[in-house]
Amino acid sequence: MVARDGFRRERRITGAIVLLLSLLIALWHPGDRSAFWQGVEGRLIDARFYWRGPMARPDGVAIIAFDDAAMSQLEAFPPSRSALAEAVSVATEAGAAAIALDFLLIDPREGDEDLAGALAGINAVLGVAEAPAETSLQDLKSGDFAVVIAPDVGNPLPALGPAETLRGVASIGHVNLRHDSDGAARRLNAAQYLATEGGNTWYPSLAISALKASDDDLDVRLRLSQTSGRLSVGDTLIALDMQGAIPLNFYGQGGTVPTYSFAELGDANLQGKIVFVGATATGFGDRHATSYDATFPGVELHATLAANVIEQRFLRRDALTWIWDIALALTASTLGFFAARLDRPWLGVLATATVFSALALVLQAAFVAGWWLDGVTAVFSLLLGAGAGAGLRFMQHRRRAANLALYQSPLLVERLADATDPHFEASARPAVVLFVDVANFTTHSESLGPEGTADFLRLFHGLVEQSVEPLRGIITHFAGDGAMVVFGLPEPGPDDTIRALCFIDALYATVGASSDWPGLGLRVGGHAGPVQTSVIGGKRHKQLAVSGDVVNTASRLQDFAKSQGAAIALSSTVLQSNPETRDRAEKLGLRPAGQHTLRGRLEPIEIWTGPPPATVEF
């Protein structure tokens, strides 16, 4: 129970640490905080887009593109202001609800009057962007926000707006694009704070300004804080991410939003739509990597945001989503911990894979429902929990193996532990088997009681172990006051019998030198020959067994020593196996006792017996 309670305590402590660390990871929110992990999170959200697949083409927006065909027709690059004026006029005549030009029309150019005339009196939006800090401030219209509640932003960059001829004829929306750390565009800033001659102003994005232009009664309100934000467009409430941006819910690859070339506008369906005019021609540079497309047109990013608002297809990645990230992280780490901690490794791997699959399904289902949960946080937490669970299981298995190794010879532990199917050679192999027991143990134990007897046996077993290990012998088992010692495992050697005799001498010397030994005698019986070594038992409980006639004969020789009043009885087989063995046996005080038929045997064997050995130098 003590060991089991110790395991439970370790599990509780490790589980608590895992939960604390996963909570810290979730609070850190690596998919938002770190540039590297932002890139990883970007790839994870790309995968979720991939598995969801494209959505139906939006109906409320359209794009007039100055593509390669248009540029070839115009024979001019970039498109002239007169060409832009013609595109605006065509869209107006086609019944567009609003027109947004994704161009920075900064410098005065020929055709500005034509474009200003085309824009006058219609619902139109022109682009504004950040300028270098040293740029002179421009006299621009303020943004279209009805209300702005936001913390103070110090030292905004100057606004880079339309040329003077074009100012005042249209609303203004910022065209700044936001790129994640991996260079992909997956969100747009809801608003941009810029400095103008009339003061600092919040400008909504081009898409939001276009929505406002399509319905002048539409209130656009912005509320920002350090950790969250809200953008309301009429009755539609948009949750901003923690950087004040709106995640884009892409419809598909570039061109999924209805797109018409300026070169072929005759069949363009623009009635009642918000029309974005932009350049997609090769070499124009306004293309960006997105979740679906490595060359997504910049103008389609703005059109996608407008379509998301119209259809209310949003991806939430705000403070509320962060709370769900924390809950998912704690759940993932807990399940990963319990799954990987399962006792059988294959079952732990299968359970962990199942938890990972379930986590992927949860992330995907939340994404389809419009929640951008932080995949990095969830996967991090799952790996943390699974790693801790697997590590705890490994440590507990190692501890169990170390504990169980105490019940087996160190010479066999590694061989048994590392084998996929623990076993020994199928054929019998030569070995020397010795049986040792304590003389008069039964009488002595009467006065000791259970605890005293256990203490004495621990002393005896320890002295046997102390004597056998330096000589590389193996204690195959202890049985009360007896011990079975084998020389020749796991591999036989030419000096097995010599080491066996050395062990006998070392055992008597060790017992004699022990101040705790109560003066009882020892008896040793030994025989040499082929033995069968095998692992026996069922599927979950196994033990090492050394069997054969040699084992039985060695046990009978121990009984023979008792009947003869001798301390040691060895078969002549032990002494004849090595030329030096007989000399060593004689130095131990062993002498021939003739041939005898032992109990249970048919054939007599030659036996040597002797008293407890004196100290002998070898």
Secondary structure, 3 states (H helix, E strand, C coil): CHHHHHHHHHHHHHHHHHHHHHHHHHHHCHHHHCHHHHHHHHHHHHHHHHHHCCCCCCCCEEEEEECHHHHHHHCCCCCCHHHHHHHHHHHHHCCCCEEEECCCCCCCCCCHHHHHHHHCCCCEEEEEEECCCCCCCCCCCCCCCCEEECCCCCCCCEEECCCHHHCCCCEEEECCCECCCCCCCCEEECEEEEEECCEEEEEEEHHHHHHHHHCCCCCEEEEECCCCEEEEECCEEEEECCCCEEECCCCCCCCCCCEEECCCCCCCCCCCCEEEEEECCCCCCCEECCCCCCCEEHHHHHHHHHHHHHHCCCCECCHHHHHHHHHHHHHHHHHHHHHHCCCCHHHHHHHHHHHHHHHHHHHHHHHHCCECCCHHHHHHHHHHHHHHHHHHHHHHHHHHHHHHHCCCCHHHHHHHHHCCCCCCCCCCEEEEEEEEEECCHHHHHHCCHHHHHHHHHHHHHHHHHHHHHHHCCEEEEEECCEEEEEECCCCCCCCHHHHHHHHHHHHHHHHHHCCCCCCCCEEEEEEEEEEEEEEEECCCCEEEEEECHHHHHHHHHHHHHHHCCCCEEEEHHHHHCCCCHHHHHHHCCCEEEEEECCCCCCCCEEEEEECCCCCCCC
